Each structure stands twice: as structure tokens, then as C-alpha cells.
């Protein structure tokens, strides 16, 4: 039996949680405001806390800060309907044990609570992170509510404040630099975030960019130059396309990771760096190690924490949110005013596998928004290539049908229906494609009357 404090302003949902806890032989107590929660905590400390984000007199994040500042504090599980991923990152970084979105999956809650109570008994704590303003990053670019994105946000919040190297993998266009910038943003580091693309420069130029050079060290070196490692004082160095780094530079990078020291090109004086290293690649580094193209010792030095970004085709349930976000970004940058997608536009986008991932999606939407003559993107504005043997879904329709404006909710409804039909109503496969749980799928089927 464990004492569970439920901080939730929705009395109906709060009562459901109470019954859930009592069924599992726990001892629940409720608080509907921050003030009530502080009163409960002043009297006794529970074994675990379920905390909502939006409360009548403030935000759950506010009391979370107070709770985690106490020694041997109870684990806090955030439960909220807020879809903003910044809250996930902030909560996990501050020390929340886990984060669950409403509507709550009972299996997920049961597993999470069991782990939290076990963690509390072992006195494990998640370290807090320091927040700092950073003009270089928009955390809101981490868009999605799929389980894979939620796990990435949890990991990001938990490791951001450490100095550990992080290896970010995923196909091109999945947003690896966005995640790297988010890690820097939440790290508390006061220095710069400096990215460098390892595939964009010739070997000698890349070496100079990373480590700097002395005057006269090679043709064109008319003055001494500081490299990125020297410039990144108390900051973060992001090595993009790491798999393209030449073997000779891999050895020098390994030395920096091991000893924090290096020499400029053509120099003999030892330089030192305290930069945190984040690296990203779309290549299979383990296969490259087997082929003798990448150092195994460097791989393990960089792969202390691993974050893998799924391709867009594996998180198509996030497409409505991604599309809405990207259109807002495009409208602001390109001075366009697109607000809608025609129905056949959305069907075409659903049927496409998006090999270029989010980068390709943004490119396609940007072109369409610029060419649009109204606030609606019609199917003829898309520049998506046809898949071999794939008949265009609207090939038998008239060339320029009148667009039907549809809401994002309708898009979600039609997307779920399409996936159900594609899997012949195999709910397990449908959940896997959509990135949602079985109870969540059942709720959506009921909501949209798809059964």
C-alpha cells in the first residue's frame, strides 16, 4: 500500500483516479488547487504524486519546483491534457518522474506508478536543469503527441543538464538539429551553440574549422584562426553528419573527448576545451565500424546517450499537428496566408511515404503556399512524385475539382479511417502506425463513430 496525492482540479477525473488507486490497495488523497496541495504536503509527505498542469490558482510546474527542491522528495507523475512538448521537456528536466497525457491509458498509468514507487524506495532522483533564454532555438519545433516523440522529450529533459555526449540518429530531415538545439537550450550552458556539418567541407578545411590553425600552416592561412572548439567556451558543439568525418579527424576528436585537449593545425601549443559534444548522423555507425570506416572507441565515447528520431512515415499520426505548425511558420516567413488544405490534398499527403521526412514536408508546403492563389492548398499545388505502380488517388476525377475546406479534426478522423481500412481493421497494426495506444484508438473510433 502506498500513499498517493492526486492534485487535479477536474473533480470527476479526480474521483476516477481515487477509485483506481483504491482498487489497487493504495491510499489516495486529493487536492483540487495548489493551495490545497501545499496544505496536504505540509501535513504529510506521500509516496507518490499525480500532478495536473493547469490548476485554478496556477500551474503544476510551479509546485513541482517546490517538491523536487526537498531532499528525498516523492516521485511526481505529471498527468495533463496539454499538448505542448515544452511542458514535457520542462517537467522532466525539473525532476518529474514521468509524464502521461490525457486521456489516460490505465496500463500506462499502472506501469508508470509501479516504477515510480520502486524508484522512490530506492531513493533515485532525477537531476534538475537550469533554464536560460536562447534566441537560437524554438522548442516548439518538436511537434507531436506520438509515444516516440513523448519519449524523446522525456529523455531530453532528463539529460540536458549533464555534460555527457549525446548521439542523435535518424534519417535526413527528421529534425536532429532541432533536438540538439533543444538540448543546449535546456542545458544551462552560457556559451554558444555552434553547429558544423562534417560533410560540407574538405578534410583540411574541416580540421581547421574544428581545431583552428596557425599562420602559415597551409596555403591561404594568412593569420592565426581559432576553431570551433576554442570558440565554444561553456557552450555546445554540434557535429552534424558525423559519419562523414575522415578517419584522421576521428582520432583528434577522440582525444578531445578523452582529455579535453588538442592543437591547432600547424601548432604545437596544447589548447583546452570544455565544450559539450552533440553529434548526429543518418548513417549506420556500427556497420561503418565493421567496414573499418569509423572508430569503435570514438563511437562509444559519443554514444553515452542515444536519441533516435523516427521517420515521418512511422509517426503519421503527428501529421495534422506538423502541418498546422509548418503552415504557421511558412505564413510568417513567406508572408503568405494559407489556412486550409483541400480534402484531396490531404489524401494525397497521407498516401505519400515522405522519404525526405519533415524537411521535405516543409519544402512541399512552402512551395504550395507561395503558389496558392487563395487561403487553400489544392492538390494540384503539390509537387509530390508518383510512386511506381501507384495510381494517383484522384486520377479519375476532374483536373481541378472545387476544394472542400476541412478542419484538422476532420483530417484526423479521415486519417484514422484510412489506416483502419488499410489494415483491414487490425487494431494492433493500426495503433502501431498511428503511434497511439489501444484504448486511445478505441476512444477515437467512438468519438468519430467509425465502428
Secondary structure, 3 states (H helix, E strand, C coil): CCEEEEECCCHHHHHHHHHHHHHCCCEEEEECCHHHHHHHHHHCCCCEEEECCEECCEEHHHHHHHHHCCCCCCEEEEEECCCCHHHHHHHHHHCCCEEEECCCCHHHHHHHHHHHHHHHHCCCCCCCCCCCCCCCCCHHHCCCCCHHHHHHHHHHHHHCCCCCCEEEECCCCCCHHHHHHHHHHCCCCCCCEEEEECCCCCHHHHHHHHHCECCCCCCCCCCCECCHHHHCCCCEEEEECHHHCCHHHHHHHHHHHHHCEEECECCCCEEECCCEEEEEECCCHHHHHHCCCCCHHHHHHHCCEEEECCCHHHCHHHHHHHHHHHHHHHHHHHCCCCCEEEHHHHHHHHHCCCCCHHHHHHHHHHHHHHHCCCCEECHHHCCCCCCCCCCCCCCCCCCCCCCCECCHHHHHHHHHHHHHHHCCCCHHHHHHHHCCCHHHHHHHHHHCCCC
